[in-house]
Amino acid sequence: MIRRWLPLADGGEWTVEANPGTIDADKADVLAAAGVNRVSLGAQSFQPRLLTALERNHAPEEVGRAVEIVRRRFPRWSLDLIFGVPGSTLDDWRADLEATLALEPSHLSCYGLVYEKGTALWKQLQKGDVAPVVEDVEREMYELVMDRLEAAGLQLYEISNYARPGHESRHNLVYWANDAYWGVGLGAAEYVDGVRTVNTRDMTAYLKRIEADESATGPRERLEPEERARETAMLMLRRTQVGMDRDDFRLRTGFDLDAMLGPVIARFVAEGLLEDDGRRIRLTREGRFLADRVLCEVV
């Protein structure tokens, strides 16, 4: 149905996220036959105790099995990893990176753990049952992944994403340019013409609304032009190679970047967190470690 109503343009990308423990050859064949051309596998870690902490239901050896299934059927594929898991060490993270590189991925997403409110880890953190990885070690983990993946030929193109040339995620590139995207299905997010909506995550409510020919979306959030422009600047700045291009920013938003953010940019350039070549503004290597601070001031 998706292929019939939303035909993929030439050179387009259709990504499906999969669990290494549940994907099999039959499921992969169905996806490939439907036109899916990219699969992202949520490996997260190769350490059993860390997978348990993350409440993942696959074993480390299942990642390699899943990669072999995916590699034979899809021209593009990716792995997701998480660092900073409670109880993890720099050596654990180094071992995860080496195990990952042995599988020869063309794209990697490496995220620092975020304690999302309401999750099991967040509840354990509130009770004092787990302790976050200390800040200095987490910094070393991020530094290690940047250096090791660059040495392996995977370029950092966004704060948390690495790819061999030509294998960058198309969806990610759209998102970080603050371009429009449509949301279809349960819990899907949408952003079109400065209006943000999210479909309900309640399956029963979703089906009832659809059957009643009603919208399944939740409240609509309409961004004012300047809010939209500032959000665009923040997202663009996450792109480590392209950054914020002055001409592109004006074309997309109608605002002059320096008139809007000139003092902020100048201050962070002076602090060594941003670099400005006259056309583009990008995070420096040091700025990547303090990206949250920089991005918060941009918006």
ChimeraX commands (.cxc) that place a marker at each C-alpha (Angstrom):
marker #1 position 0.00,0.00,0.00 radius 0.5
marker #1 position 2.82,2.41,0.88 radius 0.5
marker #1 position 4.55,1.75,-2.41 radius 0.5
marker #1 position 1.29,2.30,-4.32 radius 0.5
marker #1 position 0.34,5.57,-2.64 radius 0.5
marker #1 position 3.85,6.91,-2.01 radius 0.5
marker #1 position 6.05,5.75,-4.91 radius 0.5
marker #1 position 9.76,6.10,-4.24 radius 0.5
marker #1 position 11.48,8.66,-6.44 radius 0.5
marker #1 position 14.61,7.73,-8.36 radius 0.5
marker #1 position 17.47,7.73,-5.89 radius 0.5
marker #1 position 15.05,7.80,-2.97 radius 0.5
marker #1 position 15.60,5.97,0.29 radius 0.5
marker #1 position 13.17,3.80,2.25 radius 0.5
marker #1 position 14.52,2.83,5.67 radius 0.5
marker #1 position 13.10,0.31,8.12 radius 0.5
marker #1 position 14.40,-0.06,11.67 radius 0.5
marker #1 position 14.84,-3.65,12.85 radius 0.5
marker #1 position 15.73,-5.56,16.00 radius 0.5
marker #1 position 18.72,-7.92,15.53 radius 0.5
marker #1 position 16.94,-10.56,17.60 radius 0.5
marker #1 position 13.74,-10.69,15.57 radius 0.5
marker #1 position 14.64,-10.01,11.95 radius 0.5
marker #1 position 14.97,-13.16,9.85 radius 0.5
marker #1 position 15.37,-14.05,6.18 radius 0.5
marker #1 position 11.63,-14.27,5.53 radius 0.5
marker #1 position 10.92,-10.84,7.01 radius 0.5
marker #1 position 13.87,-9.34,5.16 radius 0.5
marker #1 position 12.64,-10.83,1.88 radius 0.5
marker #1 position 9.22,-9.24,2.41 radius 0.5
marker #1 position 10.81,-5.85,3.07 radius 0.5
marker #1 position 13.08,-6.08,0.04 radius 0.5
marker #1 position 10.20,-7.14,-2.22 radius 0.5
marker #1 position 8.17,-4.15,-1.00 radius 0.5
marker #1 position 10.92,-1.75,-2.08 radius 0.5
marker #1 position 12.74,-1.08,1.19 radius 0.5
marker #1 position 16.36,-0.30,0.31 radius 0.5
marker #1 position 17.90,0.50,3.70 radius 0.5
marker #1 position 17.73,-1.20,7.12 radius 0.5
marker #1 position 18.91,0.18,10.44 radius 0.5
marker #1 position 19.71,-2.42,13.12 radius 0.5
marker #1 position 19.53,-1.48,16.80 radius 0.5
marker #1 position 22.66,-3.25,18.02 radius 0.5
marker #1 position 23.23,-0.81,20.94 radius 0.5
marker #1 position 26.06,-2.89,22.50 radius 0.5
marker #1 position 27.96,-6.17,22.22 radius 0.5
marker #1 position 28.25,-6.56,26.02 radius 0.5
marker #1 position 25.56,-8.88,27.50 radius 0.5
marker #1 position 25.28,-7.01,30.79 radius 0.5
marker #1 position 24.85,-3.67,28.99 radius 0.5
marker #1 position 22.16,-5.10,26.73 radius 0.5
marker #1 position 20.39,-6.26,29.89 radius 0.5
marker #1 position 20.68,-2.78,31.40 radius 0.5
marker #1 position 19.16,-1.34,28.20 radius 0.5
marker #1 position 16.37,-3.96,28.31 radius 0.5
marker #1 position 17.29,-5.26,24.86 radius 0.5
marker #1 position 16.03,-8.73,23.98 radius 0.5
marker #1 position 18.83,-9.83,21.66 radius 0.5
marker #1 position 22.21,-11.44,22.31 radius 0.5
marker #1 position 25.49,-9.98,20.97 radius 0.5
marker #1 position 25.99,-12.83,18.49 radius 0.5
marker #1 position 22.60,-12.12,16.92 radius 0.5
marker #1 position 23.87,-8.80,15.59 radius 0.5
marker #1 position 26.31,-10.50,13.22 radius 0.5
marker #1 position 23.61,-12.93,12.07 radius 0.5
marker #1 position 21.24,-10.02,11.40 radius 0.5
marker #1 position 23.92,-8.13,9.49 radius 0.5
marker #1 position 24.49,-11.10,7.17 radius 0.5
marker #1 position 20.76,-11.31,6.45 radius 0.5
marker #1 position 20.53,-7.58,5.74 radius 0.5
marker #1 position 23.78,-7.31,3.79 radius 0.5
marker #1 position 22.59,-9.84,1.18 radius 0.5
marker #1 position 19.33,-8.03,0.49 radius 0.5
marker #1 position 19.78,-4.29,0.94 radius 0.5
marker #1 position 22.30,-1.92,-0.67 radius 0.5
marker #1 position 22.39,0.33,2.39 radius 0.5
marker #1 position 22.31,-0.57,6.07 radius 0.5
marker #1 position 23.26,0.94,9.40 radius 0.5
marker #1 position 23.92,0.03,13.04 radius 0.5
marker #1 position 22.93,1.98,16.16 radius 0.5
marker #1 position 25.17,1.99,19.25 radius 0.5
marker #1 position 24.76,3.59,22.68 radius 0.5
marker #1 position 27.58,4.72,24.96 radius 0.5
marker #1 position 27.46,5.93,28.55 radius 0.5
marker #1 position 25.32,3.01,29.77 radius 0.5
marker #1 position 25.44,2.66,33.60 radius 0.5
marker #1 position 28.26,0.35,34.59 radius 0.5
marker #1 position 30.07,0.65,31.25 radius 0.5
marker #1 position 33.75,1.46,30.91 radius 0.5
marker #1 position 35.93,2.97,28.21 radius 0.5
marker #1 position 37.22,-0.53,27.45 radius 0.5
marker #1 position 33.64,-1.77,26.99 radius 0.5
marker #1 position 33.03,1.00,24.49 radius 0.5
marker #1 position 36.30,0.31,22.69 radius 0.5
marker #1 position 35.31,-3.37,22.38 radius 0.5
marker #1 position 31.88,-2.39,21.04 radius 0.5
marker #1 position 33.47,-0.21,18.36 radius 0.5
marker #1 position 35.89,-2.94,17.29 radius 0.5
marker #1 position 33.09,-5.54,17.12 radius 0.5
marker #1 position 31.05,-3.10,15.04 radius 0.5
marker #1 position 33.84,-2.24,12.62 radius 0.5
marker #1 position 34.51,-5.95,12.07 radius 0.5
marker #1 position 31.05,-6.08,10.45 radius 0.5
marker #1 position 32.08,-3.35,7.97 radius 0.5
marker #1 position 29.07,-1.02,8.22 radius 0.5
marker #1 position 28.70,1.92,5.85 radius 0.5
marker #1 position 26.73,3.96,8.41 radius 0.5
marker #1 position 26.79,4.17,12.20 radius 0.5
marker #1 position 24.70,6.12,14.69 radius 0.5
marker #1 position 26.43,6.42,18.08 radius 0.5
marker #1 position 24.35,8.07,20.78 radius 0.5
marker #1 position 25.20,9.01,24.33 radius 0.5
marker #1 position 22.61,7.53,26.67 radius 0.5
marker #1 position 19.75,9.85,27.58 radius 0.5
marker #1 position 17.65,9.00,30.64 radius 0.5
marker #1 position 14.17,9.49,29.16 radius 0.5
marker #1 position 11.56,10.24,31.81 radius 0.5
marker #1 position 9.36,7.25,32.53 radius 0.5
marker #1 position 11.79,4.61,31.26 radius 0.5
marker #1 position 13.09,1.84,33.50 radius 0.5
marker #1 position 16.59,3.36,33.58 radius 0.5
marker #1 position 15.19,6.76,34.49 radius 0.5
marker #1 position 13.24,5.21,37.38 radius 0.5
marker #1 position 16.35,3.36,38.56 radius 0.5
marker #1 position 18.31,6.62,38.39 radius 0.5
marker #1 position 15.70,8.40,40.51 radius 0.5
marker #1 position 15.89,5.65,43.12 radius 0.5
marker #1 position 19.69,5.68,43.16 radius 0.5
marker #1 position 19.87,2.11,41.88 radius 0.5
marker #1 position 22.15,3.12,38.99 radius 0.5
marker #1 position 24.75,5.84,38.60 radius 0.5
marker #1 position 25.48,7.69,35.35 radius 0.5
marker #1 position 28.89,7.28,33.75 radius 0.5
marker #1 position 31.03,10.15,35.03 radius 0.5
marker #1 position 31.27,13.11,32.69 radius 0.5
marker #1 position 35.02,12.77,32.02 radius 0.5
marker #1 position 34.64,9.12,30.97 radius 0.5
marker #1 position 31.68,9.92,28.74 radius 0.5
marker #1 position 33.77,12.62,27.08 radius 0.5
marker #1 position 36.53,10.06,26.50 radius 0.5
marker #1 position 33.97,7.71,24.96 radius 0.5
marker #1 position 32.82,10.39,22.52 radius 0.5
marker #1 position 36.40,11.31,21.69 radius 0.5
marker #1 position 37.23,7.64,21.08 radius 0.5
marker #1 position 34.34,7.10,18.69 radius 0.5
marker #1 position 35.23,10.19,16.65 radius 0.5
marker #1 position 38.87,9.17,16.32 radius 0.5
marker #1 position 38.34,5.45,15.76 radius 0.5
marker #1 position 35.61,5.77,13.15 radius 0.5
marker #1 position 37.43,8.50,11.26 radius 0.5
marker #1 position 40.49,6.23,11.11 radius 0.5
marker #1 position 38.23,3.50,9.70 radius 0.5
marker #1 position 36.94,5.76,6.91 radius 0.5
marker #1 position 33.60,6.69,8.45 radius 0.5
marker #1 position 33.09,10.45,8.40 radius 0.5
marker #1 position 31.24,12.30,11.15 radius 0.5
marker #1 position 28.50,14.22,9.31 radius 0.5
marker #1 position 26.26,14.99,12.31 radius 0.5
marker #1 position 27.00,15.07,16.02 radius 0.5
marker #1 position 26.02,11.41,16.46 radius 0.5
marker #1 position 26.19,9.97,12.93 radius 0.5
marker #1 position 29.01,8.59,10.79 radius 0.5
marker #1 position 29.01,7.33,7.21 radius 0.5
marker #1 position 31.19,6.39,4.32 radius 0.5
marker #1 position 30.85,8.96,1.51 radius 0.5
marker #1 position 27.47,8.63,-0.19 radius 0.5
marker #1 position 25.92,6.55,2.60 radius 0.5
marker #1 position 24.52,9.36,4.74 radius 0.5
marker #1 position 20.93,8.80,5.88 radius 0.5
marker #1 position 18.56,10.71,3.58 radius 0.5
marker #1 position 15.96,11.06,6.33 radius 0.5
marker #1 position 18.55,12.51,8.67 radius 0.5
marker #1 position 19.68,15.03,6.07 radius 0.5
marker #1 position 16.08,16.19,5.60 radius 0.5
marker #1 position 15.51,16.47,9.34 radius 0.5
marker #1 position 18.68,18.47,10.05 radius 0.5
marker #1 position 17.88,20.91,7.26 radius 0.5
marker #1 position 14.46,21.40,8.94 radius 0.5
marker #1 position 12.75,20.39,5.71 radius 0.5
marker #1 position 9.19,19.07,5.66 radius 0.5
marker #1 position 8.32,15.47,6.44 radius 0.5
marker #1 position 4.97,13.69,6.57 radius 0.5
marker #1 position 3.86,11.34,9.34 radius 0.5
marker #1 position 1.69,8.32,8.54 radius 0.5
marker #1 position 0.65,5.71,11.10 radius 0.5
marker #1 position 0.58,5.16,14.84 radius 0.5
marker #1 position 2.72,7.68,16.74 radius 0.5
marker #1 position 4.13,9.20,13.54 radius 0.5
marker #1 position 5.47,12.77,13.71 radius 0.5
marker #1 position 4.93,15.34,10.97 radius 0.5
marker #1 position 6.36,18.77,10.20 radius 0.5
marker #1 position 4.93,20.67,7.23 radius 0.5
marker #1 position 4.84,24.45,6.60 radius 0.5
marker #1 position 6.01,25.18,10.13 radius 0.5
marker #1 position 3.26,23.09,11.74 radius 0.5
marker #1 position 4.25,20.15,13.95 radius 0.5
marker #1 position 1.86,17.30,14.78 radius 0.5
marker #1 position 2.16,13.81,16.25 radius 0.5
marker #1 position -0.34,11.00,15.75 radius 0.5
marker #1 position -1.73,9.33,18.86 radius 0.5
marker #1 position 0.31,6.42,20.25 radius 0.5
marker #1 position -2.82,4.68,21.57 radius 0.5
marker #1 position -3.62,1.88,19.10 radius 0.5
marker #1 position -7.28,1.61,20.12 radius 0.5
marker #1 position -7.85,5.36,19.86 radius 0.5
marker #1 position -5.97,5.47,16.56 radius 0.5
marker #1 position -8.13,2.76,14.98 radius 0.5
marker #1 position -11.36,4.31,16.25 radius 0.5
marker #1 position -10.46,7.69,14.77 radius 0.5
marker #1 position -9.49,6.22,11.42 radius 0.5
marker #1 position -12.67,4.12,11.25 radius 0.5
marker #1 position -14.71,7.24,12.06 radius 0.5
marker #1 position -12.91,9.13,9.27 radius 0.5
marker #1 position -11.38,11.46,11.86 radius 0.5
marker #1 position -7.85,12.79,12.19 radius 0.5
marker #1 position -5.54,10.70,14.36 radius 0.5
marker #1 position -3.24,13.62,15.10 radius 0.5
marker #1 position -2.80,15.27,18.46 radius 0.5
marker #1 position -2.53,19.02,19.14 radius 0.5
marker #1 position -1.00,21.11,16.36 radius 0.5
marker #1 position 1.97,23.35,17.13 radius 0.5
marker #1 position 2.48,26.22,14.70 radius 0.5
marker #1 position 5.88,27.89,14.88 radius 0.5
marker #1 position 6.19,31.62,14.32 radius 0.5
marker #1 position 8.62,32.59,11.51 radius 0.5
marker #1 position 11.44,33.54,13.89 radius 0.5
marker #1 position 10.92,30.41,16.00 radius 0.5
marker #1 position 11.12,28.32,12.84 radius 0.5
marker #1 position 14.27,30.14,11.74 radius 0.5
marker #1 position 16.00,29.62,15.09 radius 0.5
marker #1 position 15.06,25.95,15.09 radius 0.5
marker #1 position 16.46,25.69,11.56 radius 0.5
marker #1 position 19.75,27.23,12.73 radius 0.5
marker #1 position 19.96,24.81,15.66 radius 0.5
marker #1 position 19.35,21.75,13.48 radius 0.5
marker #1 position 21.76,22.92,10.78 radius 0.5
marker #1 position 24.48,23.40,13.36 radius 0.5
marker #1 position 24.29,19.71,14.25 radius 0.5
marker #1 position 25.69,18.99,10.77 radius 0.5
marker #1 position 29.40,18.81,11.46 radius 0.5
marker #1 position 30.61,19.15,7.87 radius 0.5
marker #1 position 28.08,21.58,6.37 radius 0.5
marker #1 position 27.02,23.50,9.46 radius 0.5
marker #1 position 24.99,26.68,8.98 radius 0.5
marker #1 position 25.40,28.15,5.50 radius 0.5
marker #1 position 24.49,31.85,5.50 radius 0.5
marker #1 position 23.00,31.91,1.98 radius 0.5
marker #1 position 21.09,28.66,2.49 radius 0.5
marker #1 position 19.74,29.90,5.81 radius 0.5
marker #1 position 18.42,33.13,4.25 radius 0.5
marker #1 position 16.88,31.20,1.35 radius 0.5
marker #1 position 15.10,28.77,3.67 radius 0.5
marker #1 position 13.94,31.17,6.37 radius 0.5
marker #1 position 13.97,34.70,4.95 radius 0.5
marker #1 position 16.14,35.83,7.87 radius 0.5
marker #1 position 19.72,37.09,7.91 radius 0.5
marker #1 position 21.75,34.75,10.10 radius 0.5
marker #1 position 24.10,37.44,11.41 radius 0.5
marker #1 position 21.27,39.84,12.23 radius 0.5
marker #1 position 19.56,37.10,14.21 radius 0.5
marker #1 position 22.49,35.35,15.88 radius 0.5
marker #1 position 25.58,37.48,15.24 radius 0.5
marker #1 position 26.52,38.15,18.91 radius 0.5
marker #1 position 25.95,34.51,19.89 radius 0.5
marker #1 position 28.07,33.28,16.98 radius 0.5
marker #1 position 30.87,35.75,17.75 radius 0.5
marker #1 position 30.97,34.75,21.42 radius 0.5
marker #1 position 31.21,31.04,20.69 radius 0.5
marker #1 position 33.85,31.65,18.01 radius 0.5
marker #1 position 35.88,33.53,20.62 radius 0.5
marker #1 position 35.46,30.62,23.04 radius 0.5
marker #1 position 36.68,28.16,20.42 radius 0.5
marker #1 position 33.37,26.30,20.18 radius 0.5
marker #1 position 32.40,27.53,16.69 radius 0.5
marker #1 position 34.42,28.24,13.55 radius 0.5
marker #1 position 33.32,30.81,10.96 radius 0.5
marker #1 position 34.87,30.86,7.49 radius 0.5
marker #1 position 32.71,33.74,6.28 radius 0.5
marker #1 position 30.21,31.47,4.56 radius 0.5
marker #1 position 29.55,28.66,7.02 radius 0.5
marker #1 position 29.51,28.35,10.79 radius 0.5
marker #1 position 30.38,24.94,12.24 radius 0.5
marker #1 position 31.05,23.38,15.59 radius 0.5
marker #1 position 34.73,22.93,16.34 radius 0.5
marker #1 position 35.94,19.64,17.75 radius 0.5
marker #1 position 35.75,21.14,21.25 radius 0.5
marker #1 position 32.32,22.52,20.40 radius 0.5
marker #1 position 31.00,19.02,19.75 radius 0.5
marker #1 position 31.61,18.14,23.40 radius 0.5
marker #1 position 29.60,21.19,24.49 radius 0.5
marker #1 position 27.04,21.08,21.69 radius 0.5
marker #1 position 24.04,21.14,24.02 radius 0.5
marker #1 position 25.17,24.44,25.50 radius 0.5
marker #1 position 25.72,26.00,22.07 radius 0.5
marker #1 position 22.48,24.73,20.56 radius 0.5
marker #1 position 20.40,25.89,23.54 radius 0.5
marker #1 position 21.58,29.46,23.04 radius 0.5
marker #1 position 20.86,29.35,19.31 radius 0.5
marker #1 position 17.17,28.63,19.90 radius 0.5
marker link #1:1,2 radius 0.2
marker link #1:2,3 radius 0.2
marker link #1:3,4 radius 0.2
marker link #1:4,5 radius 0.2
marker link #1:5,6 radius 0.2
marker link #1:6,7 radius 0.2
marker link #1:7,8 radius 0.2
marker link #1:8,9 radius 0.2
marker link #1:9,10 radius 0.2
marker link #1:10,11 radius 0.2
marker link #1:11,12 radius 0.2
marker link #1:12,13 radius 0.2
marker link #1:13,14 radius 0.2
marker link #1:14,15 radius 0.2
marker link #1:15,16 radius 0.2
marker link #1:16,17 radius 0.2
marker link #1:17,18 radius 0.2
marker link #1:18,19 radius 0.2
marker link #1:19,20 radius 0.2
marker link #1:20,21 radius 0.2
marker link #1:21,22 radius 0.2
marker link #1:22,23 radius 0.2
marker link #1:23,24 radius 0.2
marker link #1:24,25 radius 0.2
marker link #1:25,26 radius 0.2
marker link #1:26,27 radius 0.2
marker link #1:27,28 radius 0.2
marker link #1:28,29 radius 0.2
marker link #1:29,30 radius 0.2
marker link #1:30,31 radius 0.2
marker link #1:31,32 radius 0.2
marker link #1:32,33 radius 0.2
marker link #1:33,34 radius 0.2
marker link #1:34,35 radius 0.2
marker link #1:35,36 radius 0.2
marker link #1:36,37 radius 0.2
marker link #1:37,38 radius 0.2
marker link #1:38,39 radius 0.2
marker link #1:39,40 radius 0.2
marker link #1:40,41 radius 0.2
marker link #1:41,42 radius 0.2
marker link #1:42,43 radius 0.2
marker link #1:43,44 radius 0.2
marker link #1:44,45 radius 0.2
marker link #1:45,46 radius 0.2
marker link #1:46,47 radius 0.2
marker link #1:47,48 radius 0.2
marker link #1:48,49 radius 0.2
marker link #1:49,50 radius 0.2
marker link #1:50,51 radius 0.2
marker link #1:51,52 radius 0.2
marker link #1:52,53 radius 0.2
marker link #1:53,54 radius 0.2
marker link #1:54,55 radius 0.2
marker link #1:55,56 radius 0.2
marker link #1:56,57 radius 0.2
marker link #1:57,58 radius 0.2
marker link #1:58,59 radius 0.2
marker link #1:59,60 radius 0.2
marker link #1:60,61 radius 0.2
marker link #1:61,62 radius 0.2
marker link #1:62,63 radius 0.2
marker link #1:63,64 radius 0.2
marker link #1:64,65 radius 0.2
marker link #1:65,66 radius 0.2
marker link #1:66,67 radius 0.2
marker link #1:67,68 radius 0.2
marker link #1:68,69 radius 0.2
marker link #1:69,70 radius 0.2
marker link #1:70,71 radius 0.2
marker link #1:71,72 radius 0.2
marker link #1:72,73 radius 0.2
marker link #1:73,74 radius 0.2
marker link #1:74,75 radius 0.2
marker link #1:75,76 radius 0.2
marker link #1:76,77 radius 0.2
marker link #1:77,78 radius 0.2
marker link #1:78,79 radius 0.2
marker link #1:79,80 radius 0.2
marker link #1:80,81 radius 0.2
marker link #1:81,82 radius 0.2
marker link #1:82,83 radius 0.2
marker link #1:83,84 radius 0.2
marker link #1:84,85 radius 0.2
marker link #1:85,86 radius 0.2
marker link #1:86,87 radius 0.2
marker link #1:87,88 radius 0.2
marker link #1:88,89 radius 0.2
marker link #1:89,90 radius 0.2
marker link #1:90,91 radius 0.2
marker link #1:91,92 radius 0.2
marker link #1:92,93 radius 0.2
marker link #1:93,94 radius 0.2
marker link #1:94,95 radius 0.2
marker link #1:95,96 radius 0.2
marker link #1:96,97 radius 0.2
marker link #1:97,98 radius 0.2
marker link #1:98,99 radius 0.2
marker link #1:99,100 radius 0.2
marker link #1:100,101 radius 0.2
marker link #1:101,102 radius 0.2
marker link #1:102,103 radius 0.2
marker link #1:103,104 radius 0.2
marker link #1:104,105 radius 0.2
marker link #1:105,106 radius 0.2
marker link #1:106,107 radius 0.2
marker link #1:107,108 radius 0.2
marker link #1:108,109 radius 0.2
marker link #1:109,110 radius 0.2
marker link #1:110,111 radius 0.2
marker link #1:111,112 radius 0.2
marker link #1:112,113 radius 0.2
marker link #1:113,114 radius 0.2
marker link #1:114,115 radius 0.2
marker link #1:115,116 radius 0.2
marker link #1:116,117 radius 0.2
marker link #1:117,118 radius 0.2
marker link #1:118,119 radius 0.2
marker link #1:119,120 radius 0.2
marker link #1:120,121 radius 0.2
marker link #1:121,122 radius 0.2
marker link #1:122,123 radius 0.2
marker link #1:123,124 radius 0.2
marker link #1:124,125 radius 0.2
marker link #1:125,126 radius 0.2
marker link #1:126,127 radius 0.2
marker link #1:127,128 radius 0.2
marker link #1:128,129 radius 0.2
marker link #1:129,130 radius 0.2
marker link #1:130,131 radius 0.2
marker link #1:131,132 radius 0.2
marker link #1:132,133 radius 0.2
marker link #1:133,134 radius 0.2
marker link #1:134,135 radius 0.2
marker link #1:135,136 radius 0.2
marker link #1:136,137 radius 0.2
marker link #1:137,138 radius 0.2
marker link #1:138,139 radius 0.2
marker link #1:139,140 radius 0.2
marker link #1:140,141 radius 0.2
marker link #1:141,142 radius 0.2
marker link #1:142,143 radius 0.2
marker link #1:143,144 radius 0.2
marker link #1:144,145 radius 0.2
marker link #1:145,146 radius 0.2
marker link #1:146,147 radius 0.2
marker link #1:147,148 radius 0.2
marker link #1:148,149 radius 0.2
marker link #1:149,150 radius 0.2
marker link #1:150,151 radius 0.2
marker link #1:151,152 radius 0.2
marker link #1:152,153 radius 0.2
marker link #1:153,154 radius 0.2
marker link #1:154,155 radius 0.2
marker link #1:155,156 radius 0.2
marker link #1:156,157 radius 0.2
marker link #1:157,158 radius 0.2
marker link #1:158,159 radius 0.2
marker link #1:159,160 radius 0.2
marker link #1:160,161 radius 0.2
marker link #1:161,162 radius 0.2
marker link #1:162,163 radius 0.2
marker link #1:163,164 radius 0.2
marker link #1:164,165 radius 0.2
marker link #1:165,166 radius 0.2
marker link #1:166,167 radius 0.2
marker link #1:167,168 radius 0.2
marker link #1:168,169 radius 0.2
marker link #1:169,170 radius 0.2
marker link #1:170,171 radius 0.2
marker link #1:171,172 radius 0.2
marker link #1:172,173 radius 0.2
marker link #1:173,174 radius 0.2
marker link #1:174,175 radius 0.2
marker link #1:175,176 radius 0.2
marker link #1:176,177 radius 0.2
marker link #1:177,178 radius 0.2
marker link #1:178,179 radius 0.2
marker link #1:179,180 radius 0.2
marker link #1:180,181 radius 0.2
marker link #1:181,182 radius 0.2
marker link #1:182,183 radius 0.2
marker link #1:183,184 radius 0.2
marker link #1:184,185 radius 0.2
marker link #1:185,186 radius 0.2
marker link #1:186,187 radius 0.2
marker link #1:187,188 radius 0.2
marker link #1:188,189 radius 0.2
marker link #1:189,190 radius 0.2
marker link #1:190,191 radius 0.2
marker link #1:191,192 radius 0.2
marker link #1:192,193 radius 0.2
marker link #1:193,194 radius 0.2
marker link #1:194,195 radius 0.2
marker link #1:195,196 radius 0.2
marker link #1:196,197 radius 0.2
marker link #1:197,198 radius 0.2
marker link #1:198,199 radius 0.2
marker link #1:199,200 radius 0.2
marker link #1:200,201 radius 0.2
marker link #1:201,202 radius 0.2
marker link #1:202,203 radius 0.2
marker link #1:203,204 radius 0.2
marker link #1:204,205 radius 0.2
marker link #1:205,206 radius 0.2
marker link #1:206,207 radius 0.2
marker link #1:207,208 radius 0.2
marker link #1:208,209 radius 0.2
marker link #1:209,210 radius 0.2
marker link #1:210,211 radius 0.2
marker link #1:211,212 radius 0.2
marker link #1:212,213 radius 0.2
marker link #1:213,214 radius 0.2
marker link #1:214,215 radius 0.2
marker link #1:215,216 radius 0.2
marker link #1:216,217 radius 0.2
marker link #1:217,218 radius 0.2
marker link #1:218,219 radius 0.2
marker link #1:219,220 radius 0.2
marker link #1:220,221 radius 0.2
marker link #1:221,222 radius 0.2
marker link #1:222,223 radius 0.2
marker link #1:223,224 radius 0.2
marker link #1:224,225 radius 0.2
marker link #1:225,226 radius 0.2
marker link #1:226,227 radius 0.2
marker link #1:227,228 radius 0.2
marker link #1:228,229 radius 0.2
marker link #1:229,230 radius 0.2
marker link #1:230,231 radius 0.2
marker link #1:231,232 radius 0.2
marker link #1:232,233 radius 0.2
marker link #1:233,234 radius 0.2
marker link #1:234,235 radius 0.2
marker link #1:235,236 radius 0.2
marker link #1:236,237 radius 0.2
marker link #1:237,238 radius 0.2
marker link #1:238,239 radius 0.2
marker link #1:239,240 radius 0.2
marker link #1:240,241 radius 0.2
marker link #1:241,242 radius 0.2
marker link #1:242,243 radius 0.2
marker link #1:243,244 radius 0.2
marker link #1:244,245 radius 0.2
marker link #1:245,246 radius 0.2
marker link #1:246,247 radius 0.2
marker link #1:247,248 radius 0.2
marker link #1:248,249 radius 0.2
marker link #1:249,250 radius 0.2
marker link #1:250,251 radius 0.2
marker link #1:251,252 radius 0.2
marker link #1:252,253 radius 0.2
marker link #1:253,254 radius 0.2
marker link #1:254,255 radius 0.2
marker link #1:255,256 radius 0.2
marker link #1:256,257 radius 0.2
marker link #1:257,258 radius 0.2
marker link #1:258,259 radius 0.2
marker link #1:259,260 radius 0.2
marker link #1:260,261 radius 0.2
marker link #1:261,262 radius 0.2
marker link #1:262,263 radius 0.2
marker link #1:263,264 radius 0.2
marker link #1:264,265 radius 0.2
marker link #1:265,266 radius 0.2
marker link #1:266,267 radius 0.2
marker link #1:267,268 radius 0.2
marker link #1:268,269 radius 0.2
marker link #1:269,270 radius 0.2
marker link #1:270,271 radius 0.2
marker link #1:271,272 radius 0.2
marker link #1:272,273 radius 0.2
marker link #1:273,274 radius 0.2
marker link #1:274,275 radius 0.2
marker link #1:275,276 radius 0.2
marker link #1:276,277 radius 0.2
marker link #1:277,278 radius 0.2
marker link #1:278,279 radius 0.2
marker link #1:279,280 radius 0.2
marker link #1:280,281 radius 0.2
marker link #1:281,282 radius 0.2
marker link #1:282,283 radius 0.2
marker link #1:283,284 radius 0.2
marker link #1:284,285 radius 0.2
marker link #1:285,286 radius 0.2
marker link #1:286,287 radius 0.2
marker link #1:287,288 radius 0.2
marker link #1:288,289 radius 0.2
marker link #1:289,290 radius 0.2
marker link #1:290,291 radius 0.2
marker link #1:291,292 radius 0.2
marker link #1:292,293 radius 0.2
marker link #1:293,294 radius 0.2
marker link #1:294,295 radius 0.2
marker link #1:295,296 radius 0.2
marker link #1:296,297 radius 0.2
marker link #1:297,298 radius 0.2
marker link #1:298,299 radius 0.2
view
